[in-house]
């Protein structure tokens, strides 16, 4: 049985964590897998429940953290190198940037036959200044030469990696979209909706618009606030705004809501039915999505946004900026509206169309549900990755 050492930056809420845990659990018994994870920052929401639910016991290398720290990174490298020497994997598969650097360098030093890296997103714009961005691009080009194969999670991401940032030749890239357990988003929706709306004081006749994710600069909650203000000025419908998540930029977002004249409450501390509320972190996303009517995403940059896949599985229409892999996940004018990045007026217009038409919400929701079920199941993910590993292993044996 081939052995896989799977290395991921840190186990926090989001698509990459779901991806690595599903691959670790469901590629057995064809592949034996050890999952290695790094340490998370204090403000990040732990997703360790994913490993517990799936019966996985990950190895934690606490020194492998998001930020660059030469001493800690050096210790993490030595620890991962020791794990490789002891476990003797046929494949080392790294996920996300920091794990990709440390894991691939350690794997090459140990002469691992197959070295694979998945780009769940990238940091080549909207994260750092020009000098830092260029440095990361050059690092990734170097590491790509050390890799047997590179996984992109969407067609648009493959194009960016090969032709925009020139990380590696196109033939070295394999497209394997994310895979998720979508069944729970279609079951018991009425009961889940009632529970969520009761908890957060949402009336039956209020249209709830949710934005889900870390409250950090790249997610651009400022656009959500600006578009919400424009929406509220144009509609007479009862609208509630729900921010699910937390992060360093929450104080700024809260100030922006107040400056826009939108009644706001941080619900964990102020339990009331304000026009806009922030729930902080929640993990029962099937309940969250059952309770919402529209799901928004306002990011500057994305990989493949899991929140939008799950939202569509729950039958919810989308309004999103057209960044990263969004266009691979949301079909414009069929599942929702995909708008130009930073265009608050256009974003607000998309929200307005859905707020004003229950029929349109239902139509988009049904189309999105069927679309994601066919494309983003975890069974398809496991099958695709298994075939990819087998091909790479066979090629290395020739």
N, C-alpha and C positions, 0 to 999 in steps of 0.2 A: 504494500500500500504506500503510495507516494506521500511524503510529508511536506506540509506547508507551514512556514513560520510567517504569520500575518502580523504586521506592525502598524499601529495606528497612533497618531499624535496623542489624543486624549479622548476619553469617552464622555462626550457631552451631547446634549439634545441636538439632533439634526440627522440629515441623510447619511453622512459618512459612518456614524455610529451604528445606524440600522444596517447599512450595507455590510460592514465588517462582522457584525454579530450573526447575521443571517448566513453569510458565507461560512463562517466558522462552524455553525451548528448544522447546516443543511448540506454541506459538501461531504459529510460523513455518510456512509462508510467508505466511499470512493477515495477520499483524501483524509488523512489524519492532520489535524490543524492545531497549532499552538497560537493563541492570541496574545500579543504583547501590546500594552497600552502605556501612554505617558501620564504625567500628572496634569490636572486641570488648574486653571486660575480660580481664585476665590469667588469671583463674580459670575462664573459660568455654571450652568445648571448640569449637575451630574446626571449621566444616563446609565449608571451602573445597573439600574433595574433591568435593562435589556439583557445583560449577561445572566442575571439571576433568573429571569423568566425563562431563559433558554437553557439553563443548566450549564453555563460556561464559567470556568474559573480562569480569568485572565492573569497573566504575569504583569505586574505593574513595575515599570521603571520610572520612579518618581522624578528622576533628574531630567527626563525628556519632557520638556515643557514648550509652550508655544514660542516664547521670546528667545532670542539668541543670547546664550550665556556660555562663553567658551569653556569655563571650568565644568559646569554642569553637563554641557553637551559632550565634553570629553569623557566624563564618567559614564554617561548614557551609552556612548559608543562602545566603551570597553565592556559594559554589562551585556549589551546586545551581541557583541562579538562572542562573548563567553557562552551565551544562550545558543548561538548558531553552532559553535564548536561542540557543544554537548548534545543538541537535538539532531544535528546533521540533516537539515531539511533538503529536499529536492528543489523546492521553490521558496524563495523569500519574496513576499508580496507586501510592499509598503503602500500606505494610504495617507495622503495629504503631505504638506511641505516638510515639516521638521522630521517626521518619521522617514520621509523619502530621502532626505540627506543622510541621516545617521544610519538608517537601515541599509541603504544601498552601498554605502562605503564599507560598512561592516561585512555585508554579504560578499562584496568583491574581494575583500581581504581574506575571506575564508573560502574562496573559490566555489561558491554556491553555483550549481549548474544553471539554474533559471532565476533571473532577477526581474521582477515585474513591479511597476509603479502605477497607481491610479491617481489621476488628477480629478478630485471631486469638484474642484473649482480651481482658481489660480489667483495669484496676487500680483498680476502684471498690470493692473490698473485699479485706481480708486482706493488703494491701501497705503502706498508709500510715495515718497518723493521720487523724482526722476532718477537720481543717482542710485538710490536703493533698489528701485524697480529694475534698472539695467543690471545691477549686480545679481539680483535673483534670476533674471533671465539667463545670464551667463552661467550661473551655477546649475540651473536646470538643463541647459544644453550639455554641460559637462557630464552630469549624472545620466542623462539620456543615453550617452555613448556607453555608459557602464551597464545599461539595462538591456535585458533580452527583449522585453516588450513593454509598451506603454499603453495603458487603458484610458480612453476618453469616454465620458459618460453620455455624450451627445454628438450628433453630427456637427453642430456649430462649434463645440469645443475642439473637436478634431481639426476643423478648419483653422481655428485660431492657433492651436499649438503647432501645426505644420506650416502654415502659410503667413500668419500675422507675426507670431513671435519666433518662428523657426526653431522650435525646441528640438525637433527631430524630423526625419523624413516621414512622409505620409504612410509609407509601407510599414513603418515600425509601430504604427498606432492601430489599436483595435477598439472599436466602439462596442461597449457593453453597458447599456443603460442600467440605472438603479432598479432594484427589485424590492418590493414591499409586500407585507401582508395586508391586503386591502379589504378582506372579507369583513372585518369588524366595523368598517365605516359604512356598511350597508345594512347592518342588523340592529334591531331595536331602536331605530332612530327616534321614534316618537317619545319613548320613555327617556332616552338620553337628552333629547331636546328640552323636555319639561324639567329635567333635573338641572341642566346647565342654566336655563333661563330663570328658574326659581332661585338658584344660588346667587346669581348676579343681577337679580331684580330687573329682568327684561320682560316687558309685557308682551302678550301674544301679538298685538298689533304694531309693535315696534320692529323696524327692519334693522337687524344687527350686522354691522360691517366690521370684520375682524382683520387685523394684521398680526402675523405670527412670526416670532423670531427674536434674536438678540437685539437689544436696543443699543446699537453701536453705529459709528459713522457710516459704514458701508451699506447698512440697511435703510438709511435715509428716511427716518421717521418724520423729518421736517417736511418732506413732500406730502406725506399722509395728512399731516396737520393742515397744510396749506390747501390741499384738495378738499379736505373735509369742510373747511370754512366756506369754500366756494360752493360746495354741494348744499350745505345748510342754508345758504342764502337763496338758493334756487328752488328748493323743494318745500312743499307743505306737509310731506309725509313725516311720520314719527321715526326718527333715525337715532340709533345708538352706535357709538364707536367703541370698539373693544380691542385693546392692545394686549396680546398674550405674549409674555416674555419679560425680560429685564436686562439690565446692563448699565454700563458706565454713563451712557447718554440719557438715562431716564430723567435726571433733573432738568436737562436742557429741553427735552420733549415736553415735560410738564409746564415749563415756563412758556413754551411756544403755544400750547393749548390755551393757557391763560391770556397770553398776549392776543390771541385770535378771538378772544371773547367766548370761548367754548368751556362750559362748565365741566370740570375735570376732577376725578377722585382716584387716588391710589387705593384700590379696593381692599387690600389686606389690612390697611390702617384706617380707612374711611369707608365704611360699609354703607354706601348709599347709591341711588340710581342717578348718578350724574350723566350728562350727555356723552362724555368720554370717560372710560375707566381703563385702568391697567390692572390686570389680574395677577401680575408677576408670572412666575413659571408654573405651568401646568403640564402634566404628563398624559392624562387621559384625553388624547386628541380626538378620539372618536366621539366623546361627549362634547368637546369644544365645538367641533365642526357640525355636529347635529344641531347645536344651539345657534349657530350663525346663519345668516342668509346670503351674505356676499363675503368673499375673501379677497383681500388686497395684498399686493407686494409692491414696494416702492424702491427697491434696492438700486444701488449704482452698479453692482456686480453680483453675479450668482454663478453657481455651477448648475446643477439640476435641482431646483427648489422642491424639496420633499413636501413642504406645506401645501404647494399647489397641486401636487399629485394626490395627496390625501384629501384635499378639499374637493377635488373632482370626483374621487371615489365616493365621497359622501353626497355627491349630487349638487355641489355648490358652484355657482358661476364665479368667474375670476375677473379682476381688473389688475393688471400688472404692467410694470415697465418692461420694455423689450431689451433685456440684458442677458448675457451669458446664455444658458440653455433654456431660457423661458420659452422661446418660440418652438422648441422641441417638445415642450410639455403642454402648452396652451395653444390651441388652434384659434387664431383671431377670428372673431365674429361667429364662432361655432361653440367654443367652450367659454368664451368671455371676450374681454377687450385687452389687447396688448398695445401699450402706448409708448410714445417716444420718451426716453429717459429725461427726467427733470421737468417735463411739461405738465405743470399743475393743472392748467385749464383743460387739457386733453384728458388727464386722469380723472378730474372731477366730472367731466362730461360722460365718461364711461360709467362711473358710479351712478350718476343721475339717471342714465338710461335704465339701469338695472333696478334702482330704487323705485322708479316710476312704473315699472312693468313686471308684475308677478309672472305673467306669461313668458316673458323673456328669461327671467330667472329660471323657470322650470325647464324651458327649452334648452338653454345652455347647460344646465345642471345634468340633464339626461344624456346629452351628447358627451359631455366630459366624463361621466361615469362609465359609459361604454368604451370610450377611447383609452382611458388609463388602465382599465382592467385587461385589455388586450396587450398592452405594451409594457406594463411595469409590475408584473407579478414576481414574487421572489422565486417561484419555480423556474421561470424563464431565466432569471439572473444566475441561478445555480447551474442550470444546464449550459448556458453560454460560457460561464467561467470554467466549468469542468472541461468542456471541449477545447477551450483556449489553453489551459494548462497542459492537457494531453498533447496538443500539437507542439507546444514549445518544448516539452520534455523530449518528445520524439525527435524533433529537429536537433536538439543538443546531443543526442546519442548517435547521430549519423556521422 
